[in-house]
Amino acid sequence: MTNEPKTISELTASWQSLLTQAARRSDVDADTFIRGAYAAYLEAHPGMKEHLEDLQLKQQLEELRSRGLMGEA
């Protein structure tokens, strides 16, 4: 086993696999299980939803700037 960092796609595939397995074991639809897990995570981490929304807004602004549709202040 190596200590090399995994790529984002490898980590995503790993998490998707684990969540799908957990949903199957719980006898629940995978999408419903994942939505519930996400909601529980956000509830357990106050401020995380706002933080994620801020990151998304910053990404959207960067996208607009890179396309020349918004100036930089």
PDB file of N, CA, C and O in Angstrom, chain B, residues numbered from 101:
ATOM      1  N   MET B 101       0.839  -1.178   0.000  1.00  0.00           N
ATOM      2  CA  MET B 101       0.000   0.000   0.000  1.00  0.00           C
ATOM      3  C   MET B 101       0.884   1.242   0.000  1.00  0.00           C
ATOM      4  O   MET B 101       1.861   1.316   0.745  1.00  0.00           O
ATOM      5  N   THR B 102       0.537   2.212  -0.836  1.00  0.00           N
ATOM      6  CA  THR B 102       1.341   3.424  -0.924  1.00  0.00           C
ATOM      7  C   THR B 102       0.658   4.566  -0.196  1.00  0.00           C
ATOM      8  O   THR B 102      -0.542   4.529   0.076  1.00  0.00           O
ATOM      9  N   ASN B 103       1.445   5.574   0.111  1.00  0.00           N
ATOM     10  CA  ASN B 103       0.917   6.763   0.770  1.00  0.00           C
ATOM     11  C   ASN B 103       0.698   7.899  -0.214  1.00  0.00           C
ATOM     12  O   ASN B 103       0.544   9.052   0.187  1.00  0.00           O
ATOM     13  N   GLU B 104       0.685   7.575  -1.506  1.00  0.00           N
ATOM     14  CA  GLU B 104       0.495   8.601  -2.517  1.00  0.00           C
ATOM     15  C   GLU B 104      -0.928   9.141  -2.435  1.00  0.00           C
ATOM     16  O   GLU B 104      -1.875   8.379  -2.237  1.00  0.00           O
ATOM     17  N   PRO B 105      -1.081  10.471  -2.589  1.00  0.00           N
ATOM     18  CA  PRO B 105      -2.435  11.034  -2.537  1.00  0.00           C
ATOM     19  C   PRO B 105      -3.256  10.576  -3.737  1.00  0.00           C
ATOM     20  O   PRO B 105      -2.739  10.423  -4.844  1.00  0.00           O
ATOM     21  N   LYS B 106      -4.537  10.362  -3.495  1.00  0.00           N
ATOM     22  CA  LYS B 106      -5.423   9.949  -4.568  1.00  0.00           C
ATOM     23  C   LYS B 106      -5.917  11.176  -5.313  1.00  0.00           C
ATOM     24  O   LYS B 106      -5.956  12.278  -4.766  1.00  0.00           O
ATOM     25  N   THR B 107      -6.294  10.972  -6.568  1.00  0.00           N
ATOM     26  CA  THR B 107      -6.867  12.063  -7.344  1.00  0.00           C
ATOM     27  C   THR B 107      -8.308  12.278  -6.902  1.00  0.00           C
ATOM     28  O   THR B 107      -8.904  11.426  -6.243  1.00  0.00           O
ATOM     29  N   ILE B 108      -8.852  13.418  -7.272  1.00  0.00           N
ATOM     30  CA  ILE B 108     -10.239  13.727  -6.917  1.00  0.00           C
ATOM     31  C   ILE B 108     -11.177  12.676  -7.493  1.00  0.00           C
ATOM     32  O   ILE B 108     -12.112  12.253  -6.814  1.00  0.00           O
ATOM     33  N   SER B 109     -10.949  12.246  -8.732  1.00  0.00           N
ATOM     34  CA  SER B 109     -11.834  11.254  -9.340  1.00  0.00           C
ATOM     35  C   SER B 109     -11.749   9.911  -8.611  1.00  0.00           C
ATOM     36  O   SER B 109     -12.756   9.213  -8.486  1.00  0.00           O
ATOM     37  N   GLU B 110     -10.563   9.544  -8.131  1.00  0.00           N
ATOM     38  CA  GLU B 110     -10.421   8.305  -7.361  1.00  0.00           C
ATOM     39  C   GLU B 110     -11.155   8.403  -6.029  1.00  0.00           C
ATOM     40  O   GLU B 110     -11.821   7.458  -5.607  1.00  0.00           O
ATOM     41  N   LEU B 111     -11.029   9.554  -5.371  1.00  0.00           N
ATOM     42  CA  LEU B 111     -11.719   9.757  -4.096  1.00  0.00           C
ATOM     43  C   LEU B 111     -13.233   9.760  -4.298  1.00  0.00           C
ATOM     44  O   LEU B 111     -13.972   9.179  -3.503  1.00  0.00           O
ATOM     45  N   THR B 112     -13.685  10.411  -5.358  1.00  0.00           N
ATOM     46  CA  THR B 112     -15.119  10.456  -5.643  1.00  0.00           C
ATOM     47  C   THR B 112     -15.657   9.070  -5.909  1.00  0.00           C
ATOM     48  O   THR B 112     -16.713   8.704  -5.392  1.00  0.00           O
ATOM     49  N   ALA B 113     -14.950   8.292  -6.707  1.00  0.00           N
ATOM     50  CA  ALA B 113     -15.385   6.924  -7.007  1.00  0.00           C
ATOM     51  C   ALA B 113     -15.431   6.088  -5.732  1.00  0.00           C
ATOM     52  O   ALA B 113     -16.338   5.276  -5.551  1.00  0.00           O
ATOM     53  N   SER B 114     -14.461   6.283  -4.856  1.00  0.00           N
ATOM     54  CA  SER B 114     -14.409   5.546  -3.603  1.00  0.00           C
ATOM     55  C   SER B 114     -15.602   5.900  -2.717  1.00  0.00           C
ATOM     56  O   SER B 114     -16.255   5.010  -2.171  1.00  0.00           O
ATOM     57  N   TRP B 115     -15.888   7.192  -2.572  1.00  0.00           N
ATOM     58  CA  TRP B 115     -17.024   7.628  -1.753  1.00  0.00           C
ATOM     59  C   TRP B 115     -18.342   7.158  -2.341  1.00  0.00           C
ATOM     60  O   TRP B 115     -19.230   6.715  -1.613  1.00  0.00           O
ATOM     61  N   GLN B 116     -18.472   7.253  -3.671  1.00  0.00           N
ATOM     62  CA  GLN B 116     -19.705   6.804  -4.317  1.00  0.00           C
ATOM     63  C   GLN B 116     -19.925   5.323  -4.061  1.00  0.00           C
ATOM     64  O   GLN B 116     -21.047   4.897  -3.783  1.00  0.00           O
ATOM     65  N   SER B 117     -18.876   4.547  -4.153  1.00  0.00           N
ATOM     66  CA  SER B 117     -18.973   3.115  -3.912  1.00  0.00           C
ATOM     67  C   SER B 117     -19.397   2.833  -2.473  1.00  0.00           C
ATOM     68  O   SER B 117     -20.276   2.005  -2.233  1.00  0.00           O
ATOM     69  N   LEU B 118     -18.774   3.516  -1.519  1.00  0.00           N
ATOM     70  CA  LEU B 118     -19.109   3.315  -0.108  1.00  0.00           C
ATOM     71  C   LEU B 118     -20.553   3.722   0.190  1.00  0.00           C
ATOM     72  O   LEU B 118     -21.259   3.023   0.917  1.00  0.00           O
ATOM     73  N   LEU B 119     -20.985   4.835  -0.360  1.00  0.00           N
ATOM     74  CA  LEU B 119     -22.358   5.288  -0.119  1.00  0.00           C
ATOM     75  C   LEU B 119     -23.375   4.353  -0.765  1.00  0.00           C
ATOM     76  O   LEU B 119     -24.434   4.098  -0.191  1.00  0.00           O
ATOM     77  N   THR B 120     -23.065   3.847  -1.940  1.00  0.00           N
ATOM     78  CA  THR B 120     -23.959   2.906  -2.607  1.00  0.00           C
ATOM     79  C   THR B 120     -24.073   1.615  -1.798  1.00  0.00           C
ATOM     80  O   THR B 120     -25.165   1.067  -1.643  1.00  0.00           O
ATOM     81  N   GLN B 121     -22.948   1.136  -1.286  1.00  0.00           N
ATOM     82  CA  GLN B 121     -22.968  -0.073  -0.455  1.00  0.00           C
ATOM     83  C   GLN B 121     -23.788   0.148   0.821  1.00  0.00           C
ATOM     84  O   GLN B 121     -24.565  -0.719   1.222  1.00  0.00           O
ATOM     85  N   ALA B 122     -23.613   1.296   1.446  1.00  0.00           N
ATOM     86  CA  ALA B 122     -24.363   1.595   2.673  1.00  0.00           C
ATOM     87  C   ALA B 122     -25.858   1.680   2.387  1.00  0.00           C
ATOM     88  O   ALA B 122     -26.672   1.218   3.187  1.00  0.00           O
ATOM     89  N   ALA B 123     -26.221   2.269   1.251  1.00  0.00           N
ATOM     90  CA  ALA B 123     -27.636   2.367   0.884  1.00  0.00           C
ATOM     91  C   ALA B 123     -28.225   0.976   0.665  1.00  0.00           C
ATOM     92  O   ALA B 123     -29.339   0.692   1.104  1.00  0.00           O
ATOM     93  N   ARG B 124     -27.478   0.117  -0.011  1.00  0.00           N
ATOM     94  CA  ARG B 124     -27.956  -1.254  -0.243  1.00  0.00           C
ATOM     95  C   ARG B 124     -28.166  -1.998   1.070  1.00  0.00           C
ATOM     96  O   ARG B 124     -29.172  -2.681   1.258  1.00  0.00           O
ATOM     97  N   ARG B 125     -27.210  -1.856   1.966  1.00  0.00           N
ATOM     98  CA  ARG B 125     -27.310  -2.535   3.268  1.00  0.00           C
ATOM     99  C   ARG B 125     -28.472  -2.001   4.100  1.00  0.00           C
ATOM    100  O   ARG B 125     -29.039  -2.723   4.921  1.00  0.00           O
ATOM    101  N   SER B 126     -28.821  -0.743   3.886  1.00  0.00           N
ATOM    102  CA  SER B 126     -29.931  -0.140   4.619  1.00  0.00           C
ATOM    103  C   SER B 126     -31.256  -0.370   3.902  1.00  0.00           C
ATOM    104  O   SER B 126     -32.311   0.023   4.399  1.00  0.00           O
ATOM    105  N   ASP B 127     -31.200  -1.002   2.740  1.00  0.00           N
ATOM    106  CA  ASP B 127     -32.380  -1.268   1.930  1.00  0.00           C
ATOM    107  C   ASP B 127     -33.124   0.031   1.588  1.00  0.00           C
ATOM    108  O   ASP B 127     -34.347   0.124   1.699  1.00  0.00           O
ATOM    109  N   VAL B 128     -32.327   1.034   1.163  1.00  0.00           N
ATOM    110  CA  VAL B 128     -32.852   2.346   0.808  1.00  0.00           C
ATOM    111  C   VAL B 128     -32.308   2.709  -0.573  1.00  0.00           C
ATOM    112  O   VAL B 128     -31.211   2.295  -0.947  1.00  0.00           O
ATOM    113  N   ASP B 129     -33.083   3.482  -1.319  1.00  0.00           N
ATOM    114  CA  ASP B 129     -32.625   4.006  -2.602  1.00  0.00           C
ATOM    115  C   ASP B 129     -31.347   4.832  -2.391  1.00  0.00           C
ATOM    116  O   ASP B 129     -31.268   5.617  -1.446  1.00  0.00           O
ATOM    117  N   ALA B 130     -30.364   4.660  -3.256  1.00  0.00           N
ATOM    118  CA  ALA B 130     -29.069   5.327  -3.087  1.00  0.00           C
ATOM    119  C   ALA B 130     -29.206   6.849  -3.060  1.00  0.00           C
ATOM    120  O   ALA B 130     -28.570   7.504  -2.234  1.00  0.00           O
ATOM    121  N   ASP B 131     -30.020   7.422  -3.943  1.00  0.00           N
ATOM    122  CA  ASP B 131     -30.179   8.881  -3.957  1.00  0.00           C
ATOM    123  C   ASP B 131     -30.789   9.393  -2.658  1.00  0.00           C
ATOM    124  O   ASP B 131     -30.358  10.413  -2.121  1.00  0.00           O
ATOM    125  N   THR B 132     -31.781   8.686  -2.162  1.00  0.00           N
ATOM    126  CA  THR B 132     -32.417   9.067  -0.903  1.00  0.00           C
ATOM    127  C   THR B 132     -31.420   8.971   0.245  1.00  0.00           C
ATOM    128  O   THR B 132     -31.378   9.845   1.111  1.00  0.00           O
ATOM    129  N   PHE B 133     -30.630   7.923   0.251  1.00  0.00           N
ATOM    130  CA  PHE B 133     -29.623   7.725   1.288  1.00  0.00           C
ATOM    131  C   PHE B 133     -28.595   8.854   1.262  1.00  0.00           C
ATOM    132  O   PHE B 133     -28.242   9.400   2.307  1.00  0.00           O
ATOM    133  N   ILE B 134     -28.119   9.200   0.073  1.00  0.00           N
ATOM    134  CA  ILE B 134     -27.091  10.230  -0.059  1.00  0.00           C
ATOM    135  C   ILE B 134     -27.649  11.591   0.354  1.00  0.00           C
ATOM    136  O   ILE B 134     -26.966  12.353   1.037  1.00  0.00           O
ATOM    137  N   ARG B 135     -28.884  11.907  -0.053  1.00  0.00           N
ATOM    138  CA  ARG B 135     -29.499  13.166   0.367  1.00  0.00           C
ATOM    139  C   ARG B 135     -29.617  13.232   1.892  1.00  0.00           C
ATOM    140  O   ARG B 135     -29.344  14.266   2.501  1.00  0.00           O
ATOM    141  N   GLY B 136     -30.023  12.127   2.491  1.00  0.00           N
ATOM    142  CA  GLY B 136     -30.137  12.085   3.947  1.00  0.00           C
ATOM    143  C   GLY B 136     -28.796  12.232   4.632  1.00  0.00           C
ATOM    144  O   GLY B 136     -28.681  12.936   5.636  1.00  0.00           O
ATOM    145  N   ALA B 137     -27.783  11.575   4.098  1.00  0.00           N
ATOM    146  CA  ALA B 137     -26.436  11.673   4.673  1.00  0.00           C
ATOM    147  C   ALA B 137     -25.906  13.101   4.563  1.00  0.00           C
ATOM    148  O   ALA B 137     -25.285  13.610   5.495  1.00  0.00           O
ATOM    149  N   TYR B 138     -26.151  13.739   3.428  1.00  0.00           N
ATOM    150  CA  TYR B 138     -25.702  15.120   3.221  1.00  0.00           C
ATOM    151  C   TYR B 138     -26.418  16.065   4.193  1.00  0.00           C
ATOM    152  O   TYR B 138     -25.795  16.940   4.796  1.00  0.00           O
ATOM    153  N   ALA B 139     -27.726  15.878   4.335  1.00  0.00           N
ATOM    154  CA  ALA B 139     -28.497  16.710   5.266  1.00  0.00           C
ATOM    155  C   ALA B 139     -27.997  16.524   6.694  1.00  0.00           C
ATOM    156  O   ALA B 139     -27.876  17.496   7.439  1.00  0.00           O
ATOM    157  N   ALA B 140     -27.707  15.286   7.081  1.00  0.00           N
ATOM    158  CA  ALA B 140     -27.199  15.011   8.425  1.00  0.00           C
ATOM    159  C   ALA B 140     -25.827  15.645   8.627  1.00  0.00           C
ATOM    160  O   ALA B 140     -25.538  16.165   9.705  1.00  0.00           O
ATOM    161  N   TYR B 141     -24.987  15.608   7.607  1.00  0.00           N
ATOM    162  CA  TYR B 141     -23.659  16.216   7.692  1.00  0.00           C
ATOM    163  C   TYR B 141     -23.773  17.725   7.893  1.00  0.00           C
ATOM    164  O   TYR B 141     -23.090  18.302   8.739  1.00  0.00           O
ATOM    165  N   LEU B 142     -24.643  18.354   7.107  1.00  0.00           N
ATOM    166  CA  LEU B 142     -24.811  19.797   7.239  1.00  0.00           C
ATOM    167  C   LEU B 142     -25.373  20.171   8.607  1.00  0.00           C
ATOM    168  O   LEU B 142     -24.997  21.192   9.180  1.00  0.00           O
ATOM    169  N   GLU B 143     -26.266  19.350   9.121  1.00  0.00           N
ATOM    170  CA  GLU B 143     -26.839  19.604  10.444  1.00  0.00           C
ATOM    171  C   GLU B 143     -25.777  19.467  11.537  1.00  0.00           C
ATOM    172  O   GLU B 143     -25.799  20.199  12.527  1.00  0.00           O
ATOM    173  N   ALA B 144     -24.859  18.537  11.354  1.00  0.00           N
ATOM    174  CA  ALA B 144     -23.811  18.294  12.349  1.00  0.00           C
ATOM    175  C   ALA B 144     -22.683  19.319  12.274  1.00  0.00           C
ATOM    176  O   ALA B 144     -21.881  19.428  13.201  1.00  0.00           O
ATOM    177  N   HIS B 145     -22.618  20.071  11.177  1.00  0.00           N
ATOM    178  CA  HIS B 145     -21.553  21.054  10.987  1.00  0.00           C
ATOM    179  C   HIS B 145     -22.168  22.426  10.719  1.00  0.00           C
ATOM    180  O   HIS B 145     -22.288  22.833   9.564  1.00  0.00           O
ATOM    181  N   PRO B 146     -22.560  23.146  11.779  1.00  0.00           N
ATOM    182  CA  PRO B 146     -23.167  24.469  11.601  1.00  0.00           C
ATOM    183  C   PRO B 146     -22.239  25.393  10.808  1.00  0.00           C
ATOM    184  O   PRO B 146     -21.033  25.440  11.047  1.00  0.00           O
ATOM    185  N   GLY B 147     -22.817  26.110   9.879  1.00  0.00           N
ATOM    186  CA  GLY B 147     -22.043  27.034   9.059  1.00  0.00           C
ATOM    187  C   GLY B 147     -21.496  26.416   7.785  1.00  0.00           C
ATOM    188  O   GLY B 147     -21.029  27.142   6.907  1.00  0.00           O
ATOM    189  N   MET B 148     -21.541  25.092   7.660  1.00  0.00           N
ATOM    190  CA  MET B 148     -20.979  24.444   6.472  1.00  0.00           C
ATOM    191  C   MET B 148     -21.767  24.796   5.207  1.00  0.00           C
ATOM    192  O   MET B 148     -21.181  25.020   4.148  1.00  0.00           O
ATOM    193  N   LYS B 149     -23.092  24.843   5.322  1.00  0.00           N
ATOM    194  CA  LYS B 149     -23.909  25.163   4.144  1.00  0.00           C
ATOM    195  C   LYS B 149     -23.542  26.543   3.605  1.00  0.00           C
ATOM    196  O   LYS B 149     -23.370  26.719   2.399  1.00  0.00           O
ATOM    197  N   GLU B 150     -23.422  27.519   4.503  1.00  0.00           N
ATOM    198  CA  GLU B 150     -23.050  28.868   4.091  1.00  0.00           C
ATOM    199  C   GLU B 150     -21.652  28.893   3.487  1.00  0.00           C
ATOM    200  O   GLU B 150     -21.406  29.588   2.502  1.00  0.00           O
ATOM    201  N   HIS B 151     -20.742  28.135   4.079  1.00  0.00           N
ATOM    202  CA  HIS B 151     -19.381  28.060   3.556  1.00  0.00           C
ATOM    203  C   HIS B 151     -19.375  27.494   2.128  1.00  0.00           C
ATOM    204  O   HIS B 151     -18.701  28.023   1.244  1.00  0.00           O
ATOM    205  N   LEU B 152     -20.130  26.421   1.920  1.00  0.00           N
ATOM    206  CA  LEU B 152     -20.205  25.822   0.587  1.00  0.00           C
ATOM    207  C   LEU B 152     -20.857  26.766  -0.417  1.00  0.00           C
ATOM    208  O   LEU B 152     -20.442  26.829  -1.575  1.00  0.00           O
ATOM    209  N   GLU B 153     -21.883  27.504   0.028  1.00  0.00           N
ATOM    210  CA  GLU B 153     -22.528  28.480  -0.844  1.00  0.00           C
ATOM    211  C   GLU B 153     -21.555  29.594  -1.211  1.00  0.00           C
ATOM    212  O   GLU B 153     -21.541  30.049  -2.355  1.00  0.00           O
ATOM    213  N   ASP B 154     -20.738  30.041  -0.250  1.00  0.00           N
ATOM    214  CA  ASP B 154     -19.718  31.063  -0.528  1.00  0.00           C
ATOM    215  C   ASP B 154     -18.708  30.565  -1.550  1.00  0.00           C
ATOM    216  O   ASP B 154     -18.340  31.293  -2.472  1.00  0.00           O
ATOM    217  N   LEU B 155     -18.261  29.325  -1.389  1.00  0.00           N
ATOM    218  CA  LEU B 155     -17.318  28.753  -2.351  1.00  0.00           C
ATOM    219  C   LEU B 155     -17.917  28.680  -3.747  1.00  0.00           C
ATOM    220  O   LEU B 155     -17.247  28.972  -4.737  1.00  0.00           O
ATOM    221  N   GLN B 156     -19.185  28.288  -3.817  1.00  0.00           N
ATOM    222  CA  GLN B 156     -19.854  28.199  -5.117  1.00  0.00           C
ATOM    223  C   GLN B 156     -19.970  29.586  -5.752  1.00  0.00           C
ATOM    224  O   GLN B 156     -19.741  29.733  -6.952  1.00  0.00           O
ATOM    225  N   LEU B 157     -20.322  30.602  -4.964  1.00  0.00           N
ATOM    226  CA  LEU B 157     -20.431  31.957  -5.479  1.00  0.00           C
ATOM    227  C   LEU B 157     -19.080  32.449  -5.991  1.00  0.00           C
ATOM    228  O   LEU B 157     -19.006  33.047  -7.065  1.00  0.00           O
ATOM    229  N   LYS B 158     -18.018  32.206  -5.237  1.00  0.00           N
ATOM    230  CA  LYS B 158     -16.678  32.608  -5.675  1.00  0.00           C
ATOM    231  C   LYS B 158     -16.294  31.927  -6.979  1.00  0.00           C
ATOM    232  O   LYS B 158     -15.686  32.547  -7.852  1.00  0.00           O
ATOM    233  N   GLN B 159     -16.644  30.659  -7.112  1.00  0.00           N
ATOM    234  CA  GLN B 159     -16.346  29.930  -8.342  1.00  0.00           C
ATOM    235  C   GLN B 159     -17.118  30.529  -9.520  1.00  0.00           C
ATOM    236  O   GLN B 159     -16.570  30.685 -10.611  1.00  0.00           O
ATOM    237  N   GLN B 160     -18.390  30.863  -9.294  1.00  0.00           N
ATOM    238  CA  GLN B 160     -19.191  31.465 -10.359  1.00  0.00           C
ATOM    239  C   GLN B 160     -18.626  32.822 -10.766  1.00  0.00           C
ATOM    240  O   GLN B 160     -18.582  33.144 -11.953  1.00  0.00           O
ATOM    241  N   LEU B 161     -18.192  33.622  -9.786  1.00  0.00           N
ATOM    242  CA  LEU B 161     -17.596  34.924 -10.102  1.00  0.00           C
ATOM    243  C   LEU B 161     -16.303  34.762 -10.879  1.00  0.00           C
ATOM    244  O   LEU B 161     -16.060  35.503 -11.831  1.00  0.00           O
ATOM    245  N   GLU B 162     -15.471  33.809 -10.493  1.00  0.00           N
ATOM    246  CA  GLU B 162     -14.229  33.551 -11.227  1.00  0.00           C
ATOM    247  C   GLU B 162     -14.518  33.130 -12.667  1.00  0.00           C
ATOM    248  O   GLU B 162     -13.817  33.534 -13.595  1.00  0.00           O
ATOM    249  N   GLU B 163     -15.556  32.315 -12.840  1.00  0.00           N
ATOM    250  CA  GLU B 163     -15.955  31.880 -14.182  1.00  0.00           C
ATOM    251  C   GLU B 163     -16.366  33.084 -15.025  1.00  0.00           C
ATOM    252  O   GLU B 163     -15.969  33.194 -16.185  1.00  0.00           O
ATOM    253  N   LEU B 164     -17.153  33.978 -14.454  1.00  0.00           N
ATOM    254  CA  LEU B 164     -17.579  35.178 -15.183  1.00  0.00           C
ATOM    255  C   LEU B 164     -16.382  36.066 -15.512  1.00  0.00           C
ATOM    256  O   LEU B 164     -16.298  36.618 -16.609  1.00  0.00           O
ATOM    257  N   ARG B 165     -15.459  36.203 -14.565  1.00  0.00           N
ATOM    258  CA  ARG B 165     -14.258  37.018 -14.807  1.00  0.00           C
ATOM    259  C   ARG B 165     -13.390  36.421 -15.899  1.00  0.00           C
ATOM    260  O   ARG B 165     -12.870  37.138 -16.754  1.00  0.00           O
ATOM    261  N   SER B 166     -13.236  35.101 -15.865  1.00  0.00           N
ATOM    262  CA  SER B 166     -12.385  34.458 -16.864  1.00  0.00           C
ATOM    263  C   SER B 166     -12.980  34.562 -18.264  1.00  0.00           C
ATOM    264  O   SER B 166     -12.249  34.528 -19.254  1.00  0.00           O
ATOM    265  N   ARG B 167     -14.300  34.687 -18.351  1.00  0.00           N
ATOM    266  CA  ARG B 167     -14.967  34.845 -19.645  1.00  0.00           C
ATOM    267  C   ARG B 167     -15.093  36.313 -20.035  1.00  0.00           C
ATOM    268  O   ARG B 167     -15.640  36.625 -21.093  1.00  0.00           O
ATOM    269  N   GLY B 168     -14.592  37.220 -19.191  1.00  0.00           N
ATOM    270  CA  GLY B 168     -14.625  38.648 -19.479  1.00  0.00           C
ATOM    271  C   GLY B 168     -15.990  39.277 -19.288  1.00  0.00           C
ATOM    272  O   GLY B 168     -16.254  40.353 -19.825  1.00  0.00           O
ATOM    273  N   LEU B 169     -16.860  38.629 -18.535  1.00  0.00           N
ATOM    274  CA  LEU B 169     -18.208  39.136 -18.332  1.00  0.00           C
ATOM    275  C   LEU B 169     -18.354  39.942 -17.057  1.00  0.00           C
ATOM    276  O   LEU B 169     -19.403  40.534 -16.802  1.00  0.00           O
ATOM    277  N   MET B 170     -17.286  39.965 -16.248  1.00  0.00           N
ATOM    278  CA  MET B 170     -17.313  40.723 -15.000  1.00  0.00           C
ATOM    279  C   MET B 170     -15.912  41.230 -14.701  1.00  0.00           C
ATOM    280  O   MET B 170     -14.930  40.503 -14.855  1.00  0.00           O
ATOM    281  N   GLY B 171     -15.830  42.476 -14.275  1.00  0.00           N
ATOM    282  CA  GLY B 171     -14.539  43.055 -13.953  1.00  0.00           C
ATOM    283  C   GLY B 171     -14.085  42.666 -12.573  1.00  0.00           C
ATOM    284  O   GLY B 171     -14.847  42.103 -11.787  1.00  0.00           O
ATOM    285  N   GLU B 172     -12.817  42.975 -12.279  1.00  0.00           N
ATOM    286  CA  GLU B 172     -12.274  42.710 -10.953  1.00  0.00           C
ATOM    287  C   GLU B 172     -12.145  44.016 -10.200  1.00  0.00           C
ATOM    288  O   GLU B 172     -11.719  45.028 -10.756  1.00  0.00           O
ATOM    289  N   ALA B 173     -12.514  43.986  -8.936  1.00  0.00           N
ATOM    290  CA  ALA B 173     -12.415  45.219  -8.122  1.00  0.00           C
ATOM    291  C   ALA B 173     -11.215  45.121  -7.206  1.00  0.00           C
ATOM    292  O   ALA B 173     -10.947  46.046  -6.439  1.00  0.00           O
TER     293      ALA B 173
END
